[in-house]
Amino acid sequence: MKTTKAAKPTPVKPVAKKAAKKAAQKATAASGKATGVAKKATATIKKAAAASKKAAPVKTAAKKAAPAKTAAKKAAPAQAAPKKAVVESHAALVRRARRINRELAEVYPYAHPELDFENPFQLVIATVLSAQTTDLRVNQTTPGLFAKYPMPEDLAAANPEEVEEILRPTGFFRAKTKSVIGLSKALAEDFGGEVPGRLEDLVKLPGVGRKTAFVVLGNAFGRPGITVDTHFGRLVRRWQWTDETDPDKVEAAVGALFPKSEWTMLSHHVIFHGRRICHARKPACGACPIAPLCPAYGEGETDPEKARKLLKYEKGGFPGQRLNPPQSYLDAGGIPAPPLGAG
């Protein structure tokens, strides 16, 4: 029986050894590169984490700052909340308006037209001259005018230059001279030298509008009328009786709140109050007798002592506007105005 001999291993050739060695080296290098990339990635992650930790306090600070805003919001209600507009019914407005007039009637029982006059002719002329000037200046000027031209026929035939010189202190004297001479001619030629007692006739006269006509009707003829001058318009808007600015619309709106019989004295009460207490620029709110009824209270001086210093005419101890005021005004402490040039 033959014995089989074990096969001898085939010896590895030198070339194969070299190839295997190179492959091993490449694998090692690749592994090293992968390890380096992994390390770099790990380092990047660590840096990002560190940056995130540093940024965290900013968020915390923002969170800490948040309560400050909350506190500010909580503190806001401490400020005065805006007043809600109260809608006043027409009936409530009528009651308030009439109460204001009653209060003013007690404060100014001597209220009267603040133009000096002795007859309707003098009143209509004085009212025309009062445009763009004070009643005081008119009252200081008309004595000289009526002394020289006492009747409409006299003024109608006057020399315009002579009338202009007399009226110069009232301002706009040329236009006013034209108006009063033209008015006097119309009275002499169309009404027999008499001032008419009807609104429709009065407004046809040169220089006479509804305001002037109602002054004449109410104070020379005893016929009720509302006089819408700057004082009247300002106050009725402050009191929210109307928001109209056109005089005719103001007249209609206010007239609807009162009986017709009260219109003339209502006008005097409101105008007196506007000239003495409820001034255009700085009303004396702290000295106003109708402050509780006034929606505009606080627009002017509310300190009583300071407000009293703003009062004018008899309320402040100063002369009035008429040189010849009614006795009731004098009895209430009123002081006559000085004549022109008396200081």
LINKANOR-V201968 format. One line per field, one symbol per residue. ss: DSSP state (~ for helix, > for strand, _ for the rest). phi: phi as a letter, one per 40 degrees, with the letter a starting at -180 (. if undefined). psi: psi as a letter, one per 30 degrees, with the letter a starting at -180 (. if undefined). Layout:
# LINKANOR-V201968
ss: ???
phi: ???
psi: ???
This chain:
# LINKANOR-V201968
ss: _____________~~~~~~~~~~~~~~~~~~~~~~~~~~~~~~~~~~~~~~~~~~~~~~~~~~~~~~~~~~~~~~~_____________~~~~~~~~~~~~~~~~~~____________~~~~~~~~~~_____~~~~~~~~~~~~~~___~~~~~___~~~~~~~~~~~__~~~~~~~~~~~~~~~~~~________~~~~_______~~~~~~~~~~~_________~~~~~~~~~________~~~~~~~~~____~~~~~~~~~~~~~~~~~________~~~___~~~__________~~~~~____~~~___>_______~~~~~___>________
phi: .ccccccccccccdcccccccccccccccccccccccccccccccccccccccccdcccccccccddccccccccddccccccccbcccccccccccccdcccccccbcbdaccbcabadcccccccccccgaccdccccccdcccccbcbdcccccccdcccdcccdccgfcccccccccccccccccbbggbccbbdccccccdgbbcccccccccbbbgbdabccbccccccccccgcabcbcdcccdcccdccbcdccdccddccccdcccbbccccaccdcbccbdcbbccdhcbcccdcccccccbfccbgbccbccbccccccccgcbccccdgch
psi: kkkkkkkkkkkkleeeeeeeeeeeeeeeeeeeeeeeeeeeeeeeeeeeeeeeeefefeeeeeeefefeeeeeeefefflkkkkkkkkkleeeeeeeeeeeeeeeeeeifgklkhkklfleeeeeeeeeffkgaleeeeffefeeefeeifleeeeegljeeeeeeefefflhfeeeeeeeeeeeeeeeefgggkklgkefeeffkkgjaeeeeeeeeefffgkklkjiaeeeeeefeefhflglfkeeeeeeeeffflkeffeeeeeeeeeeeefeeileeikiefgkfgefgjfgkffakfkeeeefffklbffggllafkfilleeeefggkkllllkgf.
